Amino acid sequence: MADPILLRADEGAVAVLVLNAPASFNALSEAMLAALEAAIADIAADPAIRVVVIRAEGKAFCAGHDLKEMQAHRGDADGGRSYYQALFDRCAAMMQALAALPQPVIAAVQGIATAAGCQLVATCDMAVAATGTRFGVNGINIGLFCSTPMVALTRKVAPALAFEMLSTGAFIDADRAREAGLVNRVVPPEALLSETMALARAVAAKLPAAIRTGKAGFYEQAALPLERAYALAGARMVENMLDPDTDEGICAFLDKRPPGWAPRS
């Protein structure tokens, strides 16, 4: 029996999703998309999970869509149009569900993250990359502009860099990706998992209600004009201040003691 294409291993309050198709460089095949959709839905409904880590087996994090699978539909009655539309719609829905997770999501990236694989990294809230990792949206090299990966990429890096990557197909290395804001940290390959999990545990140790409220507000305010952004943020802070656990957190800080937060969903 073949190994599952996606593995999940929870470590305390951290859910670790592992792309497990190294032979295809963890391509976002139909099976991989379906597995990710199911895992994201399960995690969204699980209040015990505070942070999500996405990592991959093999030499590559993710090489994007499965081109062999896509090419197989060239012979469809409509030349593949309906299949391609459904595929890109499905991938977009998965990416949006990932972004909408109340829990922060961290990518642990090695090897390459290209096309929709780079989109996956850009969709995560944070990323840690191994030294030597390369990032690209290089569909243009085979005549396919990476229009859907562009959506996530342009929300993470400067427009000029994004367009350069999209129009030349050139890769950027991990250090350039960090400078551009695509990844948070660059670490030696042997430290990739430990450093990613350390970051995940640091976030998981915070008050879950505050993190969930903060993540939602972080992205919502970014799409608003300045005045409306401050109005939204102020209202969120009021609700956060009224949470009994926040009261406990502030009292604990003033009393110079650890907060006594009781576990709750």
Secondary structure, DSSP 8 states (H G I E B T S, - for coil): ----SEEEEEETTEEEEEE--GGGTT-B-HHHHHHHHHHHHHHHT-TT--EEEEEESSS-SB--B-HHHHHTTTTSTTTTHHHHHHHHHHHHHHHHHHHH-SS-EEEEE-SEEETHHHHHHHHSSEEEEETT-EEE-GGGGGT---HHHHHHHTTTS-HHHHHHHHHH---EEHHHHHHHTS-SEEE-GGGHHHHHHHHHHHHHTS-HHHHHHHHHHHHHHHTS-HHHHHHHHHHHHHHHHTSHHHHHHHHHHHTTS--------
